[in-house]
Amino acid sequence: MSEIKVPAMGESITEGTVSRWLVKEGETVNQGDVLLELETDKVNIEISAEESGVLEKIIRQEGETVEIGETIGTLGAGTGGGSGASASQPTAEQQQAAAPAPEAVAVAVATPPVTAAPESSENGTKTASPAARKLARERGIELDQVQSKDPIGRVYQEDVKSHNTQTPASTPAPASKAPASAPAAGGSTYAKPVERQRMSRRRATIAKRLVEAQQTAAMLTTFNEVDMTAIMDVRKRRKDKFKEKHDIGLGFMSFFTKAVVGALKKFPTINAEIDGEDVVLKKYYDIGIAVSAKEGLVVPVVRDADRLGFAEIEKSIADLASKARSNSLALSDLQGGTFTITNGGTFGSLLSTPILNTPQVGILGMHKIQLRPVAIDAERMENRPMMYIALSYDHRIIDGSEAVRFLVTVKELLEDPESLLIEG
């Protein structure tokens, strides 16, 4: 027998949540087969069988929090076919136990998952595991007619197997329905409809870190505005040739990344972090780019941005954004950033105060480009494409004057795009 343990998952990750088991107790597996999925603060991890055999016992159920190195199940030694003496004995015992007492099996595997249930439909059909849906289709059984032993009404394969002539009235109500004891407003005789959803581990972690950042850092924000005329002119004149040569569009993020790197070189304290009573000044420029993904904001990192050209930066950002949307970011994509850029302007934000991505001490917020009247000189006004930019910073090690001058440097570099080639 071998133990299934939670593997080390990278820097700063000490625990995870069992998202779902893909194998049930008593089933045989081959070496390399995926046993379960773990949801961590940053990415989802698949745990595979290190050897062939039989899944003897699931120790930690779906939805439970587990720590690195913890044993979450046991795998019986065997050939993977279940015919060997040592491997077949546990399987036979489990099969014998399943016949007189199916409830015992249901309790072991039917703990509801914390993460969103992708197998539920929008037309009211019960939430069910993929195996249960497949078996129900094969037997011509309507899932709405199957009685579930699960506390929240999720249907598992065992429920379908034990289905007889139960009526829909005997089926427990799903957990998403409003509780009967909920008080009705204004003395009404009916309860107001509500839906309660459990936070995903990633969303809960984002919430926790945002609160911690506000509680631990002396966070302030300073603002300025950028005249985007010059950048938009460069993009207009160069975008076709740039696209033809590099097979990637010339966006705004490469300009902002270059400008941030140039400003960080002038103000190195903003490219640092606090470690106890020490200030760790970083001599490299790994710029985090905040990307909106399905389960919340993630910040993949463009490595050594100071060494990259405009095309390389654009390709890196496009690749990381694609991986974020497909939930395929690796831990290495998310670790070790020194400064972050976030662009609320893509959603129409005109002005905001970004929250620090700790332990970093600075974050730049971009916003919507909007035509506004600007005084060119004492006699002339013009409508210019303007963008508000915001720098949130940790006042424990960054003085206000330093923050203001950093933001002014970013502004000046952006308003004179050719200087980015010289400053880089």
QUIBELRA-V714225 format. One record per backbone hydrogen bond with DSSP energy under -1.0 kcal/mol. CO is the residue of the C=O (numbers start at 1). NH is the residue of the N-H. E is the energy in kcal/mol with one decimal. If there is no record, write none. Layout:
co->CO nh->NH e->E
co->CO nh->NH e->E
//
This chain:
co->2 nh->75 e->-3.3
co->4 nh->72 e->-3.1
co->4 nh->73 e->-1.0
co->6 nh->69 e->-2.8
co->10 nh->13 e->-1.5
co->14 nh->68 e->-2.1
co->16 nh->66 e->-3.1
co->17 nh->39 e->-3.1
co->18 nh->63 e->-3.4
co->20 nh->37 e->-2.4
co->24 nh->27 e->-2.0
co->27 nh->55 e->-2.6
co->29 nh->53 e->-2.3
co->30 nh->33 e->-2.4
co->33 nh->49 e->-2.8
co->35 nh->22 e->-2.8
co->36 nh->47 e->-2.5
co->37 nh->19 e->-2.2
co->37 nh->20 e->-1.2
co->38 nh->45 e->-3.1
co->39 nh->17 e->-2.6
co->43 nh->40 e->-1.8
co->45 nh->38 e->-3.4
co->47 nh->35 e->-3.1
co->47 nh->36 e->-1.3
co->49 nh->32 e->-2.8
co->53 nh->29 e->-2.8
co->54 nh->56 e->-1.2
co->54 nh->76 e->-3.6
co->55 nh->26 e->-3.4
co->57 nh->74 e->-2.2
co->61 nh->64 e->-1.9
co->64 nh->18 e->-2.5
co->66 nh->16 e->-2.6
co->67 nh->70 e->-2.1
co->70 nh->6 e->-2.0
co->72 nh->59 e->-1.8
co->72 nh->60 e->-1.9
co->73 nh->4 e->-3.2
co->74 nh->56 e->-1.4
co->74 nh->57 e->-1.4
co->75 nh->2 e->-3.1
co->76 nh->54 e->-1.5
co->84 nh->88 e->-2.7
co->85 nh->89 e->-1.4
co->88 nh->92 e->-2.6
co->89 nh->93 e->-2.1
co->90 nh->94 e->-2.3
co->91 nh->95 e->-2.3
co->92 nh->96 e->-2.4
co->93 nh->97 e->-2.4
co->94 nh->98 e->-1.7
co->95 nh->99 e->-1.1
co->97 nh->101 e->-1.3
co->101 nh->104 e->-1.1
co->102 nh->106 e->-2.1
co->103 nh->107 e->-2.3
co->104 nh->108 e->-1.3
co->105 nh->109 e->-1.5
co->106 nh->110 e->-2.1
co->117 nh->120 e->-1.4
co->127 nh->155 e->-2.7
co->129 nh->133 e->-2.3
co->130 nh->134 e->-2.3
co->131 nh->135 e->-2.3
co->132 nh->136 e->-2.4
co->133 nh->137 e->-2.2
co->134 nh->138 e->-2.2
co->135 nh->139 e->-2.0
co->136 nh->141 e->-2.6
co->142 nh->145 e->-1.7
co->143 nh->146 e->-1.5
co->150 nh->153 e->-1.5
co->152 nh->175 e->-1.1
co->155 nh->129 e->-2.4
co->156 nh->160 e->-1.6
co->157 nh->161 e->-2.2
co->158 nh->162 e->-1.9
co->160 nh->163 e->-1.1
co->167 nh->170 e->-1.7
co->168 nh->171 e->-1.5
co->174 nh->177 e->-1.4
co->179 nh->182 e->-1.8
co->184 nh->187 e->-1.2
co->185 nh->188 e->-1.5
co->200 nh->204 e->-2.6
co->201 nh->205 e->-2.2
co->202 nh->206 e->-2.4
co->203 nh->207 e->-2.3
co->204 nh->208 e->-2.2
co->205 nh->209 e->-2.7
co->206 nh->210 e->-2.2
co->207 nh->211 e->-1.9
co->208 nh->212 e->-2.4
co->209 nh->213 e->-2.4
co->210 nh->214 e->-1.6
co->211 nh->215 e->-1.8
co->212 nh->216 e->-2.5
co->213 nh->217 e->-1.8
co->217 nh->219 e->-1.6
co->218 nh->395 e->-3.5
co->220 nh->393 e->-2.7
co->222 nh->391 e->-2.9
co->224 nh->389 e->-2.7
co->226 nh->387 e->-2.1
co->228 nh->232 e->-2.6
co->229 nh->233 e->-2.0
co->230 nh->234 e->-2.4
co->231 nh->235 e->-2.6
co->232 nh->236 e->-2.0
co->233 nh->237 e->-2.2
co->234 nh->238 e->-2.5
co->235 nh->239 e->-2.2
co->238 nh->242 e->-2.9
co->239 nh->243 e->-2.5
co->240 nh->244 e->-2.4
co->241 nh->245 e->-2.3
co->242 nh->246 e->-2.8
co->243 nh->247 e->-2.0
co->252 nh->256 e->-2.2
co->253 nh->257 e->-2.8
co->254 nh->258 e->-2.3
co->255 nh->259 e->-2.4
co->256 nh->260 e->-2.6
co->257 nh->261 e->-2.3
co->258 nh->262 e->-2.3
co->259 nh->263 e->-2.1
co->260 nh->264 e->-2.7
co->261 nh->265 e->-1.9
co->263 nh->267 e->-1.7
co->267 nh->270 e->-1.7
co->268 nh->271 e->-1.4
co->271 nh->282 e->-1.9
co->273 nh->280 e->-3.0
co->275 nh->278 e->-2.2
co->278 nh->275 e->-2.9
co->280 nh->273 e->-1.2
co->285 nh->305 e->-2.6
co->286 nh->338 e->-3.4
co->286 nh->339 e->-1.1
co->287 nh->302 e->-2.9
co->288 nh->341 e->-2.7
co->291 nh->298 e->-2.7
co->293 nh->296 e->-1.5
co->296 nh->293 e->-1.8
co->298 nh->291 e->-3.4
co->300 nh->289 e->-2.7
co->302 nh->287 e->-1.7
co->304 nh->307 e->-1.8
co->305 nh->308 e->-1.0
co->309 nh->313 e->-2.3
co->310 nh->314 e->-2.4
co->311 nh->315 e->-2.5
co->312 nh->316 e->-2.2
co->313 nh->317 e->-2.5
co->314 nh->318 e->-2.4
co->315 nh->319 e->-2.4
co->316 nh->320 e->-2.4
co->317 nh->321 e->-2.6
co->318 nh->322 e->-2.0
co->319 nh->323 e->-2.1
co->320 nh->324 e->-2.2
co->321 nh->325 e->-2.1
co->322 nh->326 e->-1.6
co->323 nh->328 e->-3.0
co->324 nh->327 e->-1.0
co->330 nh->333 e->-1.3
co->331 nh->334 e->-1.5
co->333 nh->301 e->-2.7
co->339 nh->288 e->-3.3
co->340 nh->364 e->-2.6
co->341 nh->290 e->-2.5
co->342 nh->366 e->-3.1
co->344 nh->347 e->-1.6
co->344 nh->349 e->-2.0
co->345 nh->348 e->-1.4
co->349 nh->368 e->-3.1
co->356 nh->358 e->-1.1
co->357 nh->360 e->-1.8
co->361 nh->394 e->-1.8
co->362 nh->340 e->-1.1
co->363 nh->392 e->-2.3
co->364 nh->342 e->-2.7
co->365 nh->390 e->-2.0
co->366 nh->344 e->-1.4
co->370 nh->386 e->-2.5
co->372 nh->384 e->-2.6
co->374 nh->382 e->-2.5
co->380 nh->376 e->-2.0
co->380 nh->377 e->-1.2
co->382 nh->374 e->-3.4
co->384 nh->372 e->-2.4
co->385 nh->228 e->-3.0
co->386 nh->370 e->-2.7
co->387 nh->226 e->-3.1
co->389 nh->224 e->-2.1
co->390 nh->365 e->-3.5
co->391 nh->222 e->-2.4
co->392 nh->363 e->-2.0
co->393 nh->220 e->-2.2
co->394 nh->397 e->-1.3
co->394 nh->398 e->-1.7
co->399 nh->403 e->-2.2
co->400 nh->404 e->-2.4
co->401 nh->405 e->-2.4
co->402 nh->406 e->-2.2
co->403 nh->407 e->-2.2
co->404 nh->408 e->-2.3
co->405 nh->409 e->-2.2
co->406 nh->410 e->-2.2
co->407 nh->411 e->-2.3
co->408 nh->412 e->-2.7
co->409 nh->413 e->-2.4
co->410 nh->414 e->-2.1
co->411 nh->415 e->-2.1
co->416 nh->419 e->-2.1
co->417 nh->420 e->-1.6
co->418 nh->421 e->-1.1
co->419 nh->423 e->-3.5
co->420 nh->424 e->-1.8
//
